[in-house]
């Protein structure tokens, strides 16, 4: 099954995508992870993407689309995948549809994890990540045992530039301007499903899996 998870930064798409991926046995493809991996490897795409990501802006469509299409062409994605963070614009959605159509394929559903702006700012500005193992923490919802130190490997916790308060506000504005129209795009295809992302994580998880299993 080919599934897209929609939602603003901090809506919990990544957490839920990991659950769905494990349940279905299909890859979880997150564009943020793809870009950070490319940056770590010193690729041209990674360096180009960094300038946009650090400011909380969307990476240009041509860079994003090329990277995602390359990823879903790999063998492990041939029976399905969970796209997390892509598409982010209608243009990306159209490009994806056109690429899939050439192979006689299509997206099965787009699930919107809906969360208010106030809740998103609270979630994002409290996030930190282990510099060595990338384990995520949150100052309120999932704090480390020792401030600034990873529970698993003792690594230093840091806040990504795109999770700082001033950048978070900009990210949400970018989402509203560029990504929200995707809701109408997938509604027009009768593929959109909405879920209240402010519920307990376990409730959101159950609703997601119920929707997918009845598809």
C-alpha contacts under 8 A as a table, 3 or more apart, distances in Angstrom:
res1	aa1	res2	aa2	distance
1	X	79	X	6.71
1	X	80	X	4.54
1	X	81	X	6.52
1	X	107	X	7.90
1	X	108	X	6.41
2	X	80	X	4.75
2	X	81	X	5.12
2	X	82	X	6.24
2	X	83	X	7.88
2	X	106	X	7.43
2	X	107	X	5.12
2	X	108	X	5.36
2	X	109	X	7.11
3	X	80	X	7.75
3	X	81	X	6.34
3	X	82	X	4.93
3	X	83	X	6.18
3	X	107	X	6.18
3	X	108	X	5.93
3	X	109	X	5.30
3	X	110	X	5.91
3	X	111	X	7.57
4	X	82	X	5.87
4	X	83	X	4.75
4	X	84	X	6.37
4	X	86	X	7.28
4	X	87	X	7.92
4	X	107	X	7.49
4	X	109	X	6.41
4	X	110	X	4.56
4	X	111	X	6.19
5	X	13	X	6.21
5	X	17	X	7.39
5	X	82	X	7.23
5	X	83	X	6.18
5	X	84	X	5.37
5	X	85	X	7.12
5	X	86	X	7.99
5	X	110	X	5.80
5	X	111	X	4.94
5	X	112	X	6.05
5	X	113	X	7.23
6	X	13	X	7.17
6	X	84	X	7.20
6	X	85	X	6.91
6	X	86	X	7.95
6	X	110	X	6.73
6	X	111	X	5.80
6	X	112	X	4.50
6	X	113	X	6.11
7	X	11	X	5.70
7	X	12	X	7.99
7	X	13	X	6.81
7	X	112	X	5.50
7	X	113	X	5.06
7	X	114	X	6.05
7	X	115	X	7.58
8	X	11	X	5.51
8	X	114	X	7.77
8	X	115	X	7.46
8	X	120	X	7.77
8	X	172	X	6.76
8	X	175	X	6.28
9	X	12	X	7.83
9	X	120	X	7.21
9	X	124	X	7.64
9	X	171	X	7.28
9	X	172	X	7.07
9	X	175	X	7.94
10	X	13	X	7.52
10	X	120	X	5.57
10	X	121	X	7.99
10	X	123	X	6.23
10	X	124	X	5.66
11	X	113	X	6.23
11	X	114	X	6.88
11	X	115	X	5.85
11	X	120	X	6.63
11	X	197	X	6.40
12	X	15	X	5.42
12	X	16	X	6.37
12	X	113	X	7.41
12	X	197	X	7.28
13	X	16	X	5.31
13	X	17	X	5.83
13	X	84	X	6.44
13	X	113	X	6.93
14	X	17	X	5.04
14	X	18	X	6.25
14	X	30	X	7.53
14	X	84	X	6.50
15	X	18	X	5.45
15	X	19	X	6.77
16	X	19	X	5.13
16	X	20	X	6.31
16	X	204	X	7.94
16	X	205	X	6.27
17	X	20	X	5.11
17	X	21	X	5.94
17	X	28	X	6.18
17	X	82	X	6.40
17	X	83	X	7.96
17	X	84	X	6.88
18	X	21	X	5.08
18	X	22	X	6.28
18	X	28	X	6.24
19	X	22	X	5.32
19	X	23	X	6.22
19	X	205	X	7.46
20	X	23	X	5.02
20	X	24	X	6.03
20	X	82	X	7.65
20	X	208	X	7.97
20	X	209	X	6.99
21	X	24	X	5.35
21	X	25	X	5.52
21	X	26	X	5.08
21	X	27	X	5.69
21	X	28	X	5.54
21	X	81	X	7.40
21	X	82	X	6.60
22	X	25	X	5.10
22	X	26	X	6.99
26	X	76	X	7.32
26	X	77	X	6.74
26	X	79	X	7.38
26	X	80	X	5.80
26	X	81	X	5.07
26	X	82	X	7.13
27	X	76	X	6.96
27	X	77	X	6.34
27	X	80	X	7.45
27	X	81	X	4.98
27	X	82	X	6.24
28	X	81	X	6.07
28	X	82	X	4.81
28	X	83	X	6.38
28	X	84	X	7.17
29	X	33	X	7.86
29	X	34	X	7.80
29	X	71	X	7.98
29	X	81	X	7.00
29	X	82	X	5.89
29	X	83	X	5.05
29	X	84	X	5.94
30	X	33	X	5.36
30	X	34	X	6.39
30	X	83	X	6.15
30	X	84	X	4.60
30	X	85	X	5.86
30	X	86	X	7.47
31	X	34	X	4.88
31	X	35	X	6.13
31	X	64	X	7.52
31	X	68	X	7.17
31	X	84	X	6.73
31	X	85	X	5.71
31	X	86	X	6.50
32	X	35	X	5.24
32	X	36	X	6.19
32	X	85	X	7.20
33	X	36	X	5.13
33	X	37	X	6.00
34	X	37	X	5.21
34	X	38	X	6.19
34	X	67	X	7.68
35	X	38	X	5.02
35	X	39	X	6.13
35	X	45	X	7.46
35	X	46	X	5.39
35	X	49	X	6.65
35	X	50	X	7.82
36	X	39	X	4.95
36	X	40	X	6.09
36	X	46	X	6.64
37	X	40	X	5.03
37	X	41	X	6.24
37	X	46	X	7.46
38	X	41	X	5.11
38	X	42	X	6.22
38	X	43	X	5.39
38	X	44	X	7.91
38	X	45	X	6.57
38	X	46	X	4.45
38	X	47	X	7.82
39	X	42	X	4.95
39	X	43	X	5.95
39	X	44	X	7.92
39	X	45	X	7.40
39	X	46	X	3.86
39	X	47	X	5.65
39	X	50	X	7.31
40	X	43	X	7.81
40	X	46	X	7.54
41	X	46	X	7.85
42	X	46	X	6.53
42	X	47	X	6.87
43	X	46	X	5.23
43	X	47	X	6.47
44	X	47	X	5.27
44	X	48	X	6.19
45	X	48	X	5.16
45	X	49	X	6.07
45	X	63	X	6.75
46	X	49	X	5.14
46	X	50	X	6.20
47	X	50	X	5.29
47	X	51	X	7.20
48	X	51	X	6.17
48	X	52	X	7.59
49	X	52	X	5.53
49	X	53	X	6.18
49	X	59	X	5.70
49	X	63	X	7.77
50	X	53	X	5.01
50	X	54	X	5.94
51	X	54	X	5.61
51	X	55	X	6.83
52	X	55	X	5.46
52	X	56	X	6.38
52	X	57	X	5.00
52	X	58	X	6.17
52	X	59	X	5.63
53	X	56	X	5.00
53	X	57	X	5.67
53	X	58	X	6.76
53	X	59	X	6.83
53	X	162	X	6.70
54	X	57	X	7.55
54	X	161	X	5.57
54	X	162	X	5.48
55	X	161	X	7.52
55	X	162	X	6.46
55	X	167	X	6.37
56	X	162	X	5.31
56	X	167	X	5.70
56	X	168	X	7.07
56	X	170	X	6.31
56	X	171	X	4.91
56	X	174	X	7.95
57	X	170	X	7.67
57	X	171	X	6.36
57	X	174	X	6.60
58	X	174	X	7.40
59	X	63	X	6.94
59	X	64	X	6.47
60	X	63	X	5.74
60	X	64	X	6.44
61	X	64	X	5.12
61	X	65	X	5.78
61	X	91	X	7.46
61	X	92	X	6.25
62	X	65	X	5.37
62	X	66	X	6.11
63	X	66	X	5.50
63	X	67	X	6.38
64	X	67	X	5.35
64	X	68	X	6.26
65	X	68	X	5.28
65	X	69	X	6.05
65	X	92	X	6.52
65	X	95	X	7.34
65	X	96	X	7.54
66	X	69	X	5.38
66	X	70	X	6.20
67	X	70	X	5.25
67	X	71	X	6.37
68	X	71	X	5.01
68	X	72	X	6.27
69	X	72	X	5.32
69	X	73	X	6.24
69	X	96	X	7.78
69	X	99	X	7.88
70	X	73	X	5.37
70	X	74	X	7.17
71	X	74	X	5.71
71	X	77	X	7.92
72	X	77	X	5.37
72	X	78	X	7.27
72	X	81	X	7.72
73	X	77	X	6.69
73	X	78	X	7.06
74	X	77	X	5.78
74	X	78	X	7.01
75	X	78	X	5.56
76	X	79	X	7.35
77	X	80	X	5.24
77	X	81	X	5.66
83	X	86	X	5.87
83	X	87	X	7.95
85	X	88	X	6.33
86	X	92	X	7.59
86	X	93	X	7.99
87	X	90	X	7.38
87	X	92	X	5.17
87	X	93	X	5.28
87	X	96	X	7.70
88	X	92	X	6.54
88	X	93	X	7.50
88	X	175	X	7.96
88	X	178	X	7.08
88	X	179	X	4.97
88	X	182	X	7.31
89	X	92	X	5.21
89	X	93	X	6.36
89	X	178	X	5.62
89	X	179	X	4.98
89	X	181	X	7.33
89	X	182	X	6.28
90	X	93	X	4.86
90	X	94	X	6.16
90	X	178	X	7.95
90	X	179	X	7.34
90	X	181	X	6.71
90	X	182	X	5.49
90	X	185	X	6.86
91	X	94	X	5.14
91	X	95	X	6.18
92	X	95	X	5.00
92	X	96	X	6.11
93	X	96	X	5.15
93	X	97	X	6.20
93	X	182	X	7.56
94	X	97	X	5.09
94	X	98	X	6.16
95	X	98	X	5.19
95	X	99	X	6.17
96	X	99	X	5.15
96	X	100	X	6.15
97	X	100	X	5.25
97	X	101	X	5.98
97	X	106	X	6.47
97	X	107	X	7.51
98	X	101	X	5.10
98	X	102	X	6.52
99	X	102	X	5.53
99	X	103	X	7.31
100	X	103	X	5.41
100	X	104	X	6.42
100	X	105	X	4.88
100	X	106	X	5.57
101	X	104	X	4.80
101	X	105	X	5.23
101	X	106	X	6.27
102	X	105	X	7.39
107	X	110	X	7.64
108	X	191	X	6.91
109	X	191	X	4.72
109	X	192	X	6.16
109	X	193	X	7.36
110	X	186	X	6.78
110	X	191	X	5.71
110	X	192	X	4.87
110	X	193	X	6.25
111	X	192	X	5.79
111	X	193	X	4.74
111	X	194	X	5.87
111	X	195	X	7.26
112	X	183	X	7.77
112	X	192	X	7.04
112	X	193	X	6.04
112	X	194	X	4.76
112	X	195	X	6.04
113	X	194	X	6.32
113	X	195	X	5.10
113	X	196	X	6.06
113	X	197	X	4.98
114	X	194	X	6.88
114	X	195	X	5.99
114	X	196	X	5.12
114	X	197	X	4.98
114	X	198	X	7.41
115	X	119	X	6.69
115	X	120	X	6.68
115	X	196	X	6.72
115	X	197	X	5.24
115	X	198	X	5.75
116	X	119	X	5.42
116	X	120	X	6.27
116	X	198	X	7.98
117	X	120	X	4.96
117	X	121	X	6.24
117	X	172	X	7.38
118	X	121	X	5.42
118	X	122	X	6.45
119	X	122	X	5.12
119	X	123	X	6.19
119	X	198	X	7.90
120	X	123	X	5.09
120	X	124	X	6.02
121	X	124	X	5.32
121	X	125	X	5.92
121	X	165	X	7.31
121	X	168	X	6.52
121	X	169	X	7.18
122	X	125	X	5.76
122	X	126	X	6.52
123	X	126	X	5.66
123	X	127	X	6.80
123	X	138	X	7.64
124	X	127	X	5.44
124	X	163	X	5.62
124	X	164	X	7.66
124	X	165	X	7.75
124	X	168	X	6.85
125	X	163	X	5.58
125	X	164	X	5.58
125	X	165	X	5.27
125	X	168	X	7.04
126	X	138	X	5.25
126	X	139	X	5.13
126	X	140	X	7.00
126	X	163	X	7.96
127	X	136	X	7.12
127	X	137	X	5.78
127	X	138	X	4.50
127	X	139	X	6.57
127	X	159	X	6.51
127	X	163	X	6.80
128	X	136	X	5.93
128	X	137	X	5.24
128	X	138	X	6.12
128	X	139	X	7.85
128	X	157	X	5.96
128	X	158	X	5.26
128	X	159	X	4.54
128	X	160	X	7.03
129	X	134	X	5.47
129	X	135	X	5.59
129	X	136	X	4.47
129	X	137	X	5.99
129	X	157	X	5.18
129	X	158	X	5.47
129	X	159	X	6.32
129	X	160	X	7.55
130	X	133	X	5.67
130	X	134	X	4.60
130	X	135	X	5.23
130	X	136	X	6.54
130	X	149	X	7.62
130	X	150	X	5.83
130	X	155	X	5.80
130	X	156	X	5.68
130	X	157	X	4.40
130	X	158	X	6.46
131	X	134	X	5.80
131	X	155	X	6.17
131	X	156	X	5.61
131	X	157	X	5.87
131	X	158	X	6.56
132	X	155	X	5.82
132	X	156	X	7.45
133	X	153	X	7.56
133	X	155	X	7.57
135	X	150	X	7.57
137	X	141	X	7.90
137	X	142	X	5.29
137	X	143	X	5.65
137	X	144	X	6.54
138	X	141	X	5.37
138	X	142	X	4.59
138	X	143	X	5.08
138	X	144	X	7.84
139	X	142	X	6.21
139	X	143	X	4.69
139	X	144	X	7.80
140	X	143	X	6.02
143	X	147	X	7.75
144	X	147	X	6.03
144	X	148	X	7.30
144	X	149	X	6.66
144	X	150	X	6.30
144	X	151	X	6.04
145	X	149	X	7.69
145	X	150	X	7.96
145	X	151	X	6.38
146	X	149	X	5.52
146	X	150	X	7.58
146	X	151	X	7.52
148	X	156	X	5.99
148	X	157	X	4.85
148	X	158	X	7.28
149	X	154	X	5.41
149	X	155	X	5.73
149	X	156	X	5.13
149	X	157	X	5.52
150	X	153	X	5.86
150	X	154	X	4.66
150	X	155	X	5.09
150	X	156	X	6.33
150	X	157	X	6.22
151	X	154	X	5.94
152	X	155	X	7.90
159	X	163	X	6.34
159	X	164	X	6.95
160	X	163	X	5.29
160	X	164	X	6.92
161	X	164	X	5.63
161	X	167	X	7.27
162	X	167	X	5.50
162	X	168	X	6.43
162	X	171	X	7.84
163	X	167	X	6.41
163	X	168	X	5.71
164	X	167	X	5.37
164	X	168	X	5.98
165	X	168	X	5.02
165	X	169	X	6.50
166	X	169	X	5.53
166	X	170	X	6.70
167	X	170	X	5.05
167	X	171	X	6.09
168	X	171	X	4.97
168	X	172	X	6.29
169	X	172	X	5.29
169	X	173	X	6.39
170	X	173	X	5.09
170	X	174	X	6.18
171	X	174	X	5.07
171	X	175	X	6.12
172	X	175	X	4.93
172	X	176	X	6.13
173	X	176	X	5.06
173	X	177	X	6.19
174	X	177	X	5.18
174	X	178	X	5.83
174	X	179	X	7.47
175	X	178	X	5.33
175	X	179	X	4.83
175	X	180	X	6.30
176	X	179	X	5.99
176	X	180	X	5.22
177	X	180	X	6.56
177	X	181	X	7.75
178	X	181	X	6.64
179	X	182	X	5.62
179	X	183	X	7.86
180	X	183	X	5.66
180	X	184	X	7.79
181	X	184	X	5.46
181	X	185	X	6.42
182	X	185	X	4.66
182	X	186	X	6.16
183	X	186	X	5.52
183	X	187	X	6.07
183	X	192	X	7.13
184	X	187	X	4.87
184	X	188	X	6.03
185	X	188	X	5.38
185	X	189	X	6.83
186	X	189	X	5.02
186	X	190	X	6.30
186	X	191	X	5.39
186	X	192	X	5.28
187	X	190	X	4.88
187	X	191	X	5.92
187	X	192	X	5.09
188	X	191	X	7.71
189	X	192	X	7.70
195	X	204	X	7.16
195	X	207	X	7.57
195	X	208	X	7.72
196	X	199	X	6.22
196	X	204	X	7.24
197	X	200	X	7.96
197	X	201	X	7.89
197	X	204	X	6.41
199	X	203	X	6.31
199	X	204	X	6.28
200	X	203	X	5.26
200	X	204	X	6.42
201	X	204	X	5.17
201	X	205	X	6.10
202	X	205	X	4.98
202	X	206	X	6.20
203	X	206	X	5.18
203	X	207	X	6.23
204	X	207	X	5.20
204	X	208	X	6.13
205	X	208	X	5.19
205	X	209	X	6.27
206	X	209	X	5.25
206	X	210	X	6.05
207	X	210	X	5.08
207	X	211	X	6.17
208	X	211	X	5.24
208	X	212	X	6.32
209	X	212	X	5.11
209	X	213	X	5.99
210	X	213	X	5.21
210	X	214	X	6.26
211	X	214	X	5.41
211	X	215	X	6.37
212	X	215	X	5.20
